[in-house]
Amino acid sequence: MTNHTHHGVEVYGGIKLYAGTGSPELSQKVADYVKAPLCGRDIIQFPNENLFIKLHSSVRGQDVYVIQTTSTPVHRNLMELLILVQTLKLDSAARITAVMPYLAYGRSDKKDQPRVPITARLIADMIEVAGADRYMVLDPHAGQVQGFFSIPGDVLTGFHLLSDHLRILSKRMKDPVVVTVDLGFAKKGRNVAAELNAPIAFIEKRRVANDAKAQALTVIGEVANRDVILVDDEIDTGGSIAQAVNLVKEYGALDVYVICIHPIFSANAADRLAMLPVKQFITTDTVPIAPEKISLLKDRLSILSIAPLVGEVILRAHEGRSVGEMFNE
């Protein structure tokens, strides 16, 4: 890997990878792809729940990437990220990139009712104030979140990975149709349908309260006597997916496949999903899934790793090469 130079003066040193405790397996896979070890650090939680971080070696003048998902436990993982970034900044790292496979508070992206916060903007501000020079995030719930950052970054999508998997799978399906779980996801759903050369349908639903509950109403499009590919960016409690699966079945769908990027699987979501008439759940490792939840879904669950995607973007960012070229953009 070449170092950046400007008029013969080195700008960034080598790649240094650090990871919080949020997604250790994914972090190791990224390190394996990049062919750079995860650097040593101590993360200690004191009895009063305060966190303390110490680096094992200097990062002065280095190009540092901090891999940390901000899923459960959200606030522990978020504080680890912020403190780790600040620690690297104070140790004179040349450039720090916050790599967040899953960004918490992504749904709090606007004032859609009186007297509420825009927490996603607050999170972006905190990451910048901590000392990050760049950021990397996968499939944020709302695209405008990238506008909350004043620092440059890479907003990636895992749907290319899922589409490649589905393209092979769809050859065994009967007249597959892509169905989005709500109208807000229509554009990304349309992109998946275009990749598969399949038609698209939508589920219309309305959110009726602030407790993450929504009511599915109807299917817009044809699903009868077809295999259905239900797509969404994340599965939290599983309520929306459960409604969607039952609804397309009522409308005459054959086999149902559920795909999502972020498998949050809060509370008893895995139990709820296990009872659904779904042939296969396909997701990624942006969020680690507890072994007991994996065992509930057994061989119906396929987890595709985003490590090669993240690793390749890290290499390209370090070497100053285009990321868009990876997706013919």
RONUFI-837542 format. One record per residue: residue number from 1; chain; y, x, z of N, C-alpha, C in turn. Coordinates in steps of 0.05 Angstrom, whole numbers. Example, Ala and Ser with C-alpha at 12.3 -4.5 7.8 and 13.67 -1.06 7.14 Angstrom:
// RONUFI-837542
{pt 1,'A',{-114,264,156},{-90,246,156},{-66,264,156}}
{pt 2,'A',{-45,257,142},{-21,273,143},{1,258,157}}
//
This chain:
// RONUFI-837542
{pt 1,'A',{-24,17,0},{0,0,0},{25,18,0}}
{pt 2,'A',{43,12,-18},{67,29,-20},{89,19,-2}}
{pt 3,'A',{104,38,8},{127,32,25},{151,27,8}}
{pt 4,'A',{169,10,17},{194,5,2},{213,28,6}}
{pt 5,'A',{226,37,-16},{246,58,-14},{272,48,-27}}
{pt 6,'A',{294,58,-18},{320,52,-29},{336,77,-31}}
{pt 7,'A',{340,87,-56},{353,113,-60},{339,135,-44}}
{pt 8,'A',{312,134,-44},{296,154,-31},{293,151,-1}}
{pt 9,'A',{306,130,10},{304,126,39},{285,102,44}}
{pt 10,'A',{266,107,62},{246,86,68},{259,63,82}}
{pt 11,'A',{255,38,72},{267,14,84},{247,2,105}}
{pt 12,'A',{223,-3,96},{202,-13,114},{179,6,115}}
{pt 13,'A',{167,8,138},{143,25,141},{119,9,133}}
{pt 14,'A',{96,16,145},{71,2,138},{69,-26,150}}
{pt 15,'A',{49,-40,142},{44,-67,152},{32,-65,180}}
{pt 16,'A',{43,-80,199},{32,-82,226},{27,-112,230}}
{pt 17,'A',{3,-119,237},{-5,-146,243},{-8,-151,273}}
{pt 18,'A',{5,-172,283},{1,-180,310},{-7,-209,310}}
{pt 19,'A',{-22,-217,331},{-31,-245,333},{-28,-255,361}}
{pt 20,'A',{-20,-280,363},{-20,-293,389},{-48,-303,395}}
{pt 21,'A',{-52,-320,415},{-78,-329,422},{-85,-356,408}}
{pt 22,'A',{-67,-366,391},{-70,-393,380},{-93,-395,360}}
{pt 23,'A',{-97,-375,343},{-119,-377,323},{-131,-349,318}}
{pt 24,'A',{-146,-340,338},{-157,-312,336},{-176,-308,312}}
{pt 25,'A',{-192,-327,305},{-211,-323,283},{-196,-321,257}}
{pt 26,'A',{-177,-339,252},{-161,-338,227},{-146,-311,226}}
{pt 27,'A',{-134,-303,248},{-119,-278,249},{-136,-254,241}}
{pt 28,'A',{-161,-254,251},{-179,-232,244},{-187,-232,215}}
{pt 29,'A',{-190,-256,203},{-197,-258,175},{-174,-249,158}}
{pt 30,'A',{-149,-255,166},{-126,-246,151},{-124,-215,152}}
{pt 31,'A',{-130,-204,176},{-129,-175,179},{-151,-162,161}}
{pt 32,'A',{-174,-174,160},{-196,-164,143},{-187,-164,114}}
{pt 33,'A',{-173,-185,105},{-164,-187,77},{-143,-165,71}}
{pt 34,'A',{-124,-162,89},{-102,-144,85},{-112,-115,89}}
{pt 35,'A',{-135,-112,102},{-146,-85,108},{-128,-70,127}}
{pt 36,'A',{-117,-85,146},{-101,-73,168},{-110,-85,194}}
{pt 37,'A',{-114,-69,214},{-124,-80,240},{-103,-96,254}}
{pt 38,'A',{-112,-114,271},{-94,-129,289},{-85,-109,311}}
{pt 39,'A',{-59,-106,314},{-49,-86,333},{-53,-96,362}}
{pt 40,'A',{-57,-78,380},{-61,-85,408},{-36,-95,422}}
{pt 41,'A',{-40,-115,439},{-19,-125,455},{-31,-139,480}}
{pt 42,'A',{-17,-139,501},{-25,-154,525},{-9,-179,527}}
{pt 43,'A',{-23,-202,530},{-10,-228,535},{-21,-238,562}}
{pt 44,'A',{-3,-237,582},{-11,-244,609},{4,-269,618}}
{pt 45,'A',{-11,-288,630},{2,-311,642},{1,-308,673}}
{pt 46,'A',{24,-307,685},{26,-305,714},{20,-332,727}}
{pt 47,'A',{15,-331,754},{8,-356,768},{29,-378,764}}
{pt 48,'A',{55,-370,760},{76,-391,756},{78,-400,727}}
{pt 49,'A',{58,-392,710},{56,-400,682},{76,-385,664}}
{pt 50,'A',{91,-366,675},{108,-349,658},{90,-330,643}}
{pt 51,'A',{98,-324,618},{83,-306,601},{96,-278,600}}
{pt 52,'A',{79,-258,598},{89,-230,596},{73,-217,573}}
{pt 53,'A',{88,-204,555},{76,-191,532},{84,-161,531}}
{pt 54,'A',{64,-144,526},{70,-116,522},{54,-105,498}}
{pt 55,'A',{68,-90,481},{55,-78,458},{41,-52,466}}
{pt 56,'A',{18,-46,453},{3,-22,459},{15,2,445}}
{pt 57,'A',{31,-2,423},{42,20,409},{69,13,396}}
{pt 58,'A',{84,32,388},{110,27,377},{109,15,349}}
{pt 59,'A',{129,-2,343},{131,-14,316},{157,-6,303}}
{pt 60,'A',{171,14,314},{197,22,304},{195,28,274}}
{pt 61,'A',{212,14,259},{214,18,230},{192,6,213}}
{pt 62,'A',{175,-11,226},{151,-22,212},{156,-50,202}}
{pt 63,'A',{139,-59,182},{140,-85,171},{120,-102,186}}
{pt 64,'A',{129,-119,204},{111,-133,223},{107,-162,216}}
{pt 65,'A',{82,-171,218},{75,-199,214},{62,-210,239}}
{pt 66,'A',{73,-232,249},{62,-245,274},{48,-270,266}}
{pt 67,'A',{21,-271,269},{5,-294,262},{1,-312,286}}
{pt 68,'A',{11,-336,286},{8,-353,309},{11,-382,300}}
{pt 69,'A',{-10,-398,303},{-8,-427,298},{3,-440,322}}
{pt 70,'A',{17,-462,319},{30,-475,342},{18,-502,347}}
{pt 71,'A',{-9,-504,345},{-23,-528,353},{-29,-526,383}}
{pt 72,'A',{-46,-544,392},{-53,-546,421},{-64,-519,432}}
{pt 73,'A',{-54,-509,455},{-32,-520,471},{-5,-512,458}}
{pt 74,'A',{9,-532,449},{33,-528,433},{54,-510,446}}
{pt 75,'A',{61,-516,471},{83,-502,483},{75,-474,492}}
{pt 76,'A',{51,-470,500},{41,-443,505},{41,-426,479}}
{pt 77,'A',{31,-437,458},{30,-423,432},{58,-417,421}}
{pt 78,'A',{76,-436,424},{103,-433,415},{117,-410,431}}
{pt 79,'A',{114,-411,457},{127,-390,473},{115,-362,468}}
{pt 80,'A',{89,-361,463},{77,-336,456},{90,-325,430}}
{pt 81,'A',{93,-342,411},{106,-334,385},{134,-323,390}}
{pt 82,'A',{150,-338,405},{178,-331,409},{180,-304,425}}
{pt 83,'A',{164,-302,446},{166,-277,462},{155,-253,447}}
{pt 84,'A',{134,-257,431},{122,-235,416},{143,-226,395}}
{pt 85,'A',{156,-245,382},{176,-238,362},{199,-222,375}}
{pt 86,'A',{208,-232,398},{230,-217,412},{222,-189,421}}
{pt 87,'A',{197,-187,430},{186,-161,439},{187,-141,416}}
{pt 88,'A',{179,-150,392},{179,-133,368},{207,-126,360}}
{pt 89,'A',{225,-145,362},{253,-140,355},{265,-119,373}}
{pt 90,'A',{260,-121,399},{271,-102,418},{258,-74,416}}
{pt 91,'A',{235,-73,402},{222,-47,397},{230,-36,370}}
{pt 92,'A',{250,-48,358},{262,-37,333},{244,-40,309}}
{pt 93,'A',{229,-61,306},{214,-66,281},{234,-69,259}}
{pt 94,'A',{228,-59,235},{246,-60,212},{249,-89,202}}
{pt 95,'A',{226,-103,201},{227,-131,191},{204,-146,205}}
{pt 96,'A',{210,-170,214},{191,-187,228},{187,-214,213}}
{pt 97,'A',{163,-220,206},{156,-246,193},{139,-262,212}}
{pt 98,'A',{149,-286,218},{133,-305,235},{115,-321,216}}
{pt 99,'A',{89,-316,219},{69,-329,202},{57,-353,218}}
{pt 100,'A',{64,-377,210},{56,-401,225},{39,-419,207}}
{pt 101,'A',{12,-417,209},{-5,-434,193},{0,-463,197}}
{pt 102,'A',{7,-470,222},{14,-498,228},{39,-497,245}}
{pt 103,'A',{60,-513,236},{85,-513,250},{88,-539,266}}
{pt 104,'A',{90,-536,293},{92,-560,311},{119,-574,307}}
{pt 105,'A',{120,-598,315},{145,-615,314},{154,-620,286}}
{pt 106,'A',{137,-616,266},{145,-621,238},{152,-649,232}}
{pt 107,'A',{143,-668,248},{150,-696,243},{178,-704,253}}
{pt 108,'A',{188,-687,271},{215,-693,282},{236,-679,264}}
{pt 109,'A',{239,-689,240},{255,-676,219},{281,-690,213}}
{pt 110,'A',{287,-713,226},{311,-728,220},{317,-747,242}}
{pt 111,'A',{342,-757,243},{349,-778,262},{344,-805,248}}
{pt 112,'A',{320,-815,252},{313,-840,239},{317,-864,257}}
{pt 113,'A',{329,-859,280},{336,-881,299},{357,-869,318}}
{pt 114,'A',{372,-886,332},{393,-876,350},{381,-860,373}}
{pt 115,'A',{397,-840,383},{391,-826,408},{364,-811,407}}
{pt 116,'A',{358,-798,385},{334,-782,383},{341,-754,373}}
{pt 117,'A',{325,-733,379},{331,-706,370},{320,-700,343}}
{pt 118,'A',{328,-677,332},{316,-666,308},{302,-640,317}}
{pt 119,'A',{279,-643,329},{266,-621,343},{257,-599,323}}
{pt 120,'A',{250,-607,299},{242,-587,279},{264,-566,274}}
{pt 121,'A',{289,-576,274},{312,-558,270},{315,-539,294}}
{pt 122,'A',{310,-550,318},{311,-534,342},{290,-511,341}}
{pt 123,'A',{266,-518,333},{245,-498,331},{253,-475,312}}
{pt 124,'A',{264,-483,289},{273,-463,269},{294,-445,281}}
{pt 125,'A',{313,-457,296},{334,-441,309},{323,-422,329}}
{pt 126,'A',{303,-431,345},{291,-414,365},{277,-390,353}}
{pt 127,'A',{263,-395,331},{248,-373,317},{268,-352,307}}
{pt 128,'A',{290,-361,296},{311,-343,286},{324,-327,309}}
{pt 129,'A',{331,-341,331},{344,-329,353},{326,-308,366}}
{pt 130,'A',{300,-313,367},{280,-295,378},{280,-268,363}}
{pt 131,'A',{288,-269,337},{290,-244,322},{274,-243,296}}
{pt 132,'A',{263,-266,287},{248,-265,262},{267,-261,238}}
{pt 133,'A',{259,-245,219},{275,-240,195},{265,-258,172}}
{pt 134,'A',{240,-266,173},{228,-283,153},{208,-301,166}}
{pt 135,'A',{199,-322,152},{179,-339,162},{159,-347,140}}
{pt 136,'A',{136,-355,148},{116,-365,130},{102,-389,143}}
{pt 137,'A',{100,-411,128},{88,-435,139},{72,-449,118}}
{pt 138,'A',{51,-463,126},{34,-478,108},{38,-508,111}}
{pt 139,'A',{43,-521,88},{45,-550,87},{59,-563,111}}
{pt 140,'A',{85,-558,114},{99,-572,135},{99,-602,129}}
{pt 141,'A',{100,-618,149},{98,-647,145},{121,-658,128}}
{pt 142,'A',{144,-647,131},{167,-655,115},{178,-630,101}}
{pt 143,'A',{182,-632,74},{192,-609,59},{219,-599,67}}
{pt 144,'A',{236,-617,77},{263,-609,84},{264,-590,108}}
{pt 145,'A',{241,-586,122},{240,-568,145},{249,-540,136}}
{pt 146,'A',{242,-532,111},{249,-505,102},{279,-502,101}}
{pt 147,'A',{294,-524,99},{323,-522,98},{335,-518,126}}
{pt 148,'A',{319,-521,147},{328,-517,174},{330,-487,181}}
{pt 149,'A',{316,-470,165},{317,-441,170},{339,-429,154}}
{pt 150,'A',{354,-410,166},{375,-395,152},{364,-369,142}}
{pt 151,'A',{339,-362,150},{326,-338,141},{308,-344,117}}
{pt 152,'A',{302,-325,100},{284,-330,77},{255,-334,87}}
{pt 153,'A',{240,-348,71},{212,-352,78},{195,-361,55}}
{pt 154,'A',{169,-364,61},{150,-374,41},{137,-399,52}}
{pt 155,'A',{141,-421,37},{128,-446,44},{104,-450,26}}
{pt 156,'A',{81,-447,37},{56,-447,22},{41,-473,24}}
{pt 157,'A',{23,-478,6},{6,-502,8},{-23,-494,6}}
{pt 158,'A',{-40,-508,21},{-68,-504,20},{-82,-522,1}}
{pt 159,'A',{-66,-539,-13},{-79,-559,-31},{-90,-546,-56}}
{pt 160,'A',{-81,-522,-64},{-93,-508,-86},{-122,-501,-78}}
{pt 161,'A',{-125,-492,-54},{-152,-484,-44},{-170,-509,-43}}
{pt 162,'A',{-160,-531,-33},{-176,-556,-31},{-182,-567,-59}}
{pt 163,'A',{-162,-565,-77},{-166,-575,-104},{-188,-560,-118}}
{pt 164,'A',{-189,-534,-115},{-210,-518,-127},{-238,-527,-117}}
{pt 165,'A',{-240,-532,-91},{-265,-542,-80},{-272,-570,-90}}
{pt 166,'A',{-251,-587,-92},{-256,-614,-101},{-263,-615,-131}}
{pt 167,'A',{-252,-597,-146},{-258,-597,-175},{-288,-593,-180}}
{pt 168,'A',{-301,-577,-164},{-330,-573,-166},{-344,-598,-156}}
{pt 169,'A',{-335,-608,-133},{-347,-631,-120},{-345,-656,-137}}
{pt 170,'A',{-322,-659,-151},{-317,-684,-166},{-335,-688,-189}}
{pt 171,'A',{-348,-666,-198},{-367,-669,-221},{-391,-685,-213}}
{pt 172,'A',{-396,-688,-187},{-419,-704,-178},{-410,-731,-168}}
{pt 173,'A',{-384,-737,-170},{-374,-763,-161},{-374,-783,-184}}
{pt 174,'A',{-373,-809,-176},{-372,-830,-196},{-343,-840,-199}}
{pt 175,'A',{-331,-835,-222},{-303,-844,-228},{-284,-839,-204}}
{pt 176,'A',{-281,-814,-195},{-265,-809,-171},{-236,-818,-174}}
{pt 177,'A',{-225,-827,-152},{-197,-834,-151},{-185,-822,-126}}
{pt 178,'A',{-161,-810,-128},{-147,-798,-106},{-130,-820,-93}}
{pt 179,'A',{-133,-823,-66},{-118,-843,-52},{-102,-830,-30}}
{pt 180,'A',{-76,-835,-29},{-59,-824,-7},{-59,-844,16}}
{pt 181,'A',{-58,-833,40},{-60,-849,64},{-34,-866,68}}
{pt 182,'A',{-12,-856,57},{12,-872,58},{30,-865,34}}
{pt 183,'A',{51,-880,30},{68,-876,6},{84,-850,9}}
{pt 184,'A',{90,-842,34},{105,-817,38},{91,-793,28}}
{pt 185,'A',{65,-794,24},{50,-771,15},{43,-774,-15}}
{pt 186,'A',{57,-792,-29},{50,-798,-57},{53,-774,-75}}
{pt 187,'A',{75,-759,-71},{80,-736,-90},{58,-715,-89}}
{pt 188,'A',{51,-707,-64},{30,-687,-61},{3,-698,-71}}
{pt 189,'A',{-2,-724,-65},{-26,-736,-74},{-28,-736,-105}}
{pt 190,'A',{-5,-741,-117},{-5,-741,-147},{-11,-714,-158}}
{pt 191,'A',{-2,-693,-144},{-8,-665,-153},{-38,-660,-151}}
{pt 192,'A',{-51,-670,-129},{-80,-666,-127},{-95,-681,-149}}
{pt 193,'A',{-86,-706,-155},{-98,-722,-176},{-95,-709,-203}}
{pt 194,'A',{-72,-696,-208},{-67,-683,-233},{-86,-659,-236}}
{pt 195,'A',{-90,-644,-214},{-109,-621,-214},{-137,-630,-221}}
{pt 196,'A',{-145,-654,-212},{-172,-663,-216},{-174,-681,-241}}
{pt 197,'A',{-151,-686,-254},{-151,-704,-277},{-162,-731,-270}}
{pt 198,'A',{-154,-741,-246},{-163,-766,-236},{-140,-786,-232}}
{pt 199,'A',{-145,-812,-231},{-124,-831,-226},{-117,-830,-196}}
{pt 200,'A',{-95,-843,-189},{-86,-843,-162},{-80,-872,-152}}
{pt 201,'A',{-85,-876,-126},{-79,-902,-113},{-65,-896,-87}}
{pt 202,'A',{-53,-916,-75},{-37,-912,-50},{-44,-933,-30}}
{pt 203,'A',{-42,-925,-5},{-44,-945,17},{-16,-949,28}}
{pt 204,'A',{-8,-974,28},{18,-981,40},{14,-988,69}}
{pt 205,'A',{30,-975,86},{28,-981,115},{56,-979,127}}
{pt 206,'A',{59,-991,150},{84,-990,164},{80,-981,193}}
{pt 207,'A',{97,-962,201},{97,-953,229},{113,-972,246}}
{pt 208,'A',{102,-982,267},{115,-1004,282},{125,-995,310}}
{pt 209,'A',{120,-970,318},{129,-961,344},{131,-931,344}}
{pt 210,'A',{139,-919,367},{142,-890,369},{116,-876,380}}
{pt 211,'A',{94,-891,381},{70,-880,394},{49,-871,373}}
{pt 212,'A',{59,-864,349},{42,-854,328},{23,-874,316}}
{pt 213,'A',{26,-900,324},{9,-920,313},{22,-933,288}}
{pt 214,'A',{6,-939,268},{16,-952,244},{-4,-972,235}}
{pt 215,'A',{5,-991,219},{-14,-1012,210},{-17,-1009,179}}
{pt 216,'A',{-41,-1005,170},{-46,-1004,141},{-46,-1032,131}}
{pt 217,'A',{-34,-1036,107},{-31,-1063,97},{-48,-1069,72}}
{pt 218,'A',{-45,-1052,52},{-58,-1059,27},{-63,-1034,10}}
{pt 219,'A',{-80,-1036,-10},{-85,-1014,-29},{-71,-1020,-55}}
{pt 220,'A',{-55,-1001,-64},{-41,-1004,-90},{-56,-986,-110}}
{pt 221,'A',{-71,-999,-128},{-87,-984,-147},{-116,-993,-146}}
{pt 222,'A',{-132,-981,-163},{-160,-989,-166},{-179,-970,-151}}
{pt 223,'A',{-195,-980,-133},{-215,-964,-119},{-243,-976,-120}}
{pt 224,'A',{-245,-1000,-130},{-271,-1014,-131},{-291,-999,-149}}
{pt 225,'A',{-315,-995,-139},{-337,-982,-154},{-329,-953,-162}}
{pt 226,'A',{-313,-941,-145},{-305,-913,-150},{-310,-897,-125}}
{pt 227,'A',{-315,-871,-128},{-314,-853,-104},{-285,-847,-98}}
{pt 228,'A',{-278,-847,-73},{-251,-844,-64},{-246,-817,-50}}
{pt 229,'A',{-225,-803,-58},{-217,-779,-44},{-191,-785,-29}}
{pt 230,'A',{-193,-789,-3},{-170,-795,14},{-156,-769,21}}
{pt 231,'A',{-130,-767,16},{-115,-742,22},{-92,-747,41}}
{pt 232,'A',{-88,-728,60},{-66,-728,78},{-60,-700,86}}
{pt 233,'A',{-36,-694,97},{-30,-667,105},{-43,-660,131}}
{pt 234,'A',{-45,-679,150},{-58,-673,176},{-71,-698,187}}
{pt 235,'A',{-92,-693,203},{-105,-715,218},{-100,-709,247}}
{pt 236,'A',{-86,-727,261},{-79,-724,289},{-99,-739,306}}
{pt 237,'A',{-93,-765,311},{-111,-781,327},{-133,-793,310}}
{pt 238,'A',{-130,-792,284},{-151,-804,266},{-147,-833,261}}
{pt 239,'A',{-126,-845,272},{-121,-874,269},{-115,-882,241}}
{pt 240,'A',{-97,-867,228},{-89,-874,200},{-113,-870,181}}
{pt 241,'A',{-128,-849,185},{-151,-844,167},{-172,-865,171}}
{pt 242,'A',{-177,-873,196},{-196,-894,202},{-189,-920,188}}
{pt 243,'A',{-163,-928,190},{-153,-952,176},{-157,-949,146}}
{pt 244,'A',{-150,-925,135},{-152,-921,107},{-180,-923,96}}
{pt 245,'A',{-199,-910,111},{-227,-910,103},{-238,-939,103}}
{pt 246,'A',{-232,-954,124},{-242,-981,126},{-230,-999,104}}
{pt 247,'A',{-204,-993,98},{-190,-1010,78},{-201,-1005,50}}
{pt 248,'A',{-206,-980,42},{-216,-975,15},{-245,-985,13}}
{pt 249,'A',{-259,-985,35},{-286,-996,35},{-285,-1026,30}}
{pt 250,'A',{-266,-1039,43},{-263,-1068,39},{-256,-1075,10}}
{pt 251,'A',{-242,-1056,-2},{-233,-1060,-30},{-255,-1051,-50}}
{pt 252,'A',{-279,-1044,-40},{-302,-1039,-57},{-307,-1010,-65}}
{pt 253,'A',{-295,-991,-49},{-299,-963,-55},{-329,-955,-50}}
{pt 254,'A',{-338,-935,-64},{-365,-925,-60},{-364,-903,-39}}
{pt 255,'A',{-371,-878,-46},{-370,-856,-26},{-341,-849,-20}}
{pt 256,'A',{-335,-842,4},{-308,-834,12},{-308,-805,22}}
{pt 257,'A',{-289,-789,11},{-285,-762,19},{-257,-760,31}}
{pt 258,'A',{-255,-747,54},{-229,-744,68},{-221,-715,67}}
{pt 259,'A',{-197,-709,57},{-187,-682,57},{-160,-680,71}}
{pt 260,'A',{-156,-659,86},{-130,-654,99},{-127,-624,103}}
{pt 261,'A',{-102,-615,106},{-96,-587,111},{-100,-580,140}}
{pt 262,'A',{-87,-596,158},{-86,-589,186},{-104,-608,203}}
{pt 263,'A',{-127,-598,213},{-145,-615,229},{-137,-614,258}}
{pt 264,'A',{-116,-629,265},{-106,-629,293},{-127,-641,312}}
{pt 265,'A',{-139,-663,304},{-161,-676,319},{-154,-679,349}}
{pt 266,'A',{-132,-692,355},{-124,-696,383},{-142,-716,397}}
{pt 267,'A',{-142,-714,424},{-157,-733,441},{-185,-738,431}}
{pt 268,'A',{-191,-764,425},{-219,-771,416},{-220,-774,386}}
{pt 269,'A',{-203,-760,371},{-203,-763,342},{-230,-757,330}}
{pt 270,'A',{-242,-736,339},{-268,-728,327},{-289,-749,331}}
{pt 271,'A',{-289,-762,354},{-308,-784,359},{-303,-807,340}}
{pt 272,'A',{-277,-813,336},{-269,-835,317},{-278,-828,289}}
{pt 273,'A',{-273,-804,281},{-280,-795,253},{-310,-796,249}}
{pt 274,'A',{-325,-788,270},{-354,-787,268},{-367,-814,262}}
{pt 275,'A',{-353,-835,270},{-364,-862,267},{-357,-874,240}}
{pt 276,'A',{-340,-861,224},{-331,-872,199},{-351,-868,177}}
{pt 277,'A',{-352,-886,157},{-371,-883,135},{-359,-864,114}}
{pt 278,'A',{-357,-838,122},{-346,-818,104},{-368,-798,97}}
{pt 279,'A',{-370,-792,71},{-391,-774,62},{-385,-745,70}}
{pt 280,'A',{-359,-737,68},{-352,-709,74},{-323,-707,83}}
{pt 281,'A',{-318,-691,103},{-291,-684,112},{-286,-655,103}}
{pt 282,'A',{-264,-651,89},{-258,-624,79},{-230,-616,89}}
{pt 283,'A',{-228,-594,103},{-203,-585,115},{-201,-555,114}}
{pt 284,'A',{-181,-544,128},{-177,-515,129},{-177,-505,158}}
{pt 285,'A',{-173,-479,161},{-173,-468,188},{-144,-461,198}}
{pt 286,'A',{-124,-476,189},{-97,-472,199},{-96,-477,229}}
{pt 287,'A',{-113,-495,238},{-116,-502,266},{-145,-498,274}}
{pt 288,'A',{-151,-484,295},{-179,-480,304},{-190,-507,315}}
{pt 289,'A',{-214,-513,307},{-227,-537,317},{-248,-530,338}}
{pt 290,'A',{-247,-543,361},{-265,-538,383},{-294,-542,374}}
{pt 291,'A',{-313,-524,383},{-341,-527,374},{-353,-554,380}}
{pt 292,'A',{-346,-567,402},{-357,-593,408},{-348,-614,389}}
{pt 293,'A',{-324,-611,377},{-314,-630,357},{-328,-625,330}}
{pt 294,'A',{-332,-599,324},{-347,-592,300},{-375,-604,301}}
{pt 295,'A',{-388,-603,324},{-415,-612,327},{-417,-643,323}}
{pt 296,'A',{-396,-657,329},{-395,-686,325},{-397,-693,295}}
{pt 297,'A',{-384,-677,279},{-382,-683,250},{-405,-669,235}}
{pt 298,'A',{-417,-649,247},{-441,-636,237},{-437,-626,208}}
{pt 299,'A',{-457,-631,191},{-455,-621,164},{-437,-636,145}}
{pt 300,'A',{-424,-657,156},{-405,-672,140},{-378,-658,139}}
{pt 301,'A',{-374,-637,155},{-349,-623,157},{-349,-596,142}}
{pt 302,'A',{-331,-592,124},{-328,-567,109},{-301,-555,116}}
{pt 303,'A',{-300,-530,126},{-275,-517,133},{-271,-494,114}}
{pt 304,'A',{-250,-495,98},{-243,-474,79},{-222,-456,92}}
{pt 305,'A',{-225,-430,89},{-206,-412,102},{-182,-406,85}}
{pt 306,'A',{-158,-407,98},{-133,-400,84},{-127,-371,87}}
{pt 307,'A',{-145,-355,99},{-140,-327,104},{-134,-311,78}}
{pt 308,'A',{-149,-315,56},{-142,-300,32},{-115,-307,21}}
{pt 309,'A',{-107,-332,24},{-80,-341,15},{-58,-327,31}}
{pt 310,'A',{-61,-329,58},{-41,-317,75},{-41,-287,72}}
{pt 311,'A',{-64,-275,71},{-66,-246,68},{-53,-236,42}}
{pt 312,'A',{-58,-250,20},{-46,-242,-6},{-16,-244,-5}}
{pt 313,'A',{-6,-265,8},{23,-269,9},{36,-247,27}}
{pt 314,'A',{22,-239,48},{32,-217,65},{33,-191,48}}
{pt 315,'A',{13,-185,32},{13,-161,16},{35,-162,-5}}
{pt 316,'A',{39,-186,-17},{60,-188,-37},{88,-186,-25}}
{pt 317,'A',{91,-198,-1},{117,-197,12},{124,-168,19}}
{pt 318,'A',{103,-153,29},{107,-125,37},{114,-108,13}}
{pt 319,'A',{101,-113,-10},{105,-97,-34},{128,-106,-51}}
{pt 320,'A',{141,-129,-44},{163,-139,-59},{155,-152,-85}}
{pt 321,'A',{131,-163,-86},{121,-176,-110},{123,-207,-108}}
{pt 322,'A',{123,-220,-131},{126,-249,-132},{103,-264,-119}}
{pt 323,'A',{109,-284,-102},{88,-301,-91},{82,-324,-111}}
{pt 324,'A',{103,-333,-125},{100,-355,-144},{80,-349,-166}}
{pt 325,'A',{77,-324,-173},{58,-316,-194},{29,-325,-186}}
{pt 326,'A',{24,-326,-160},{-3,-334,-152},{-10,-362,-161}}
{pt 327,'A',{11,-379,-164},{7,-407,-171},{19,-414,-198}}
{pt 328,'A',{22,-392,-215},{34,-396,-241},{61,-409,-240}}
{pt 329,'A',{77,-402,-220},{104,-414,-217},{125,-393,-224}}
//
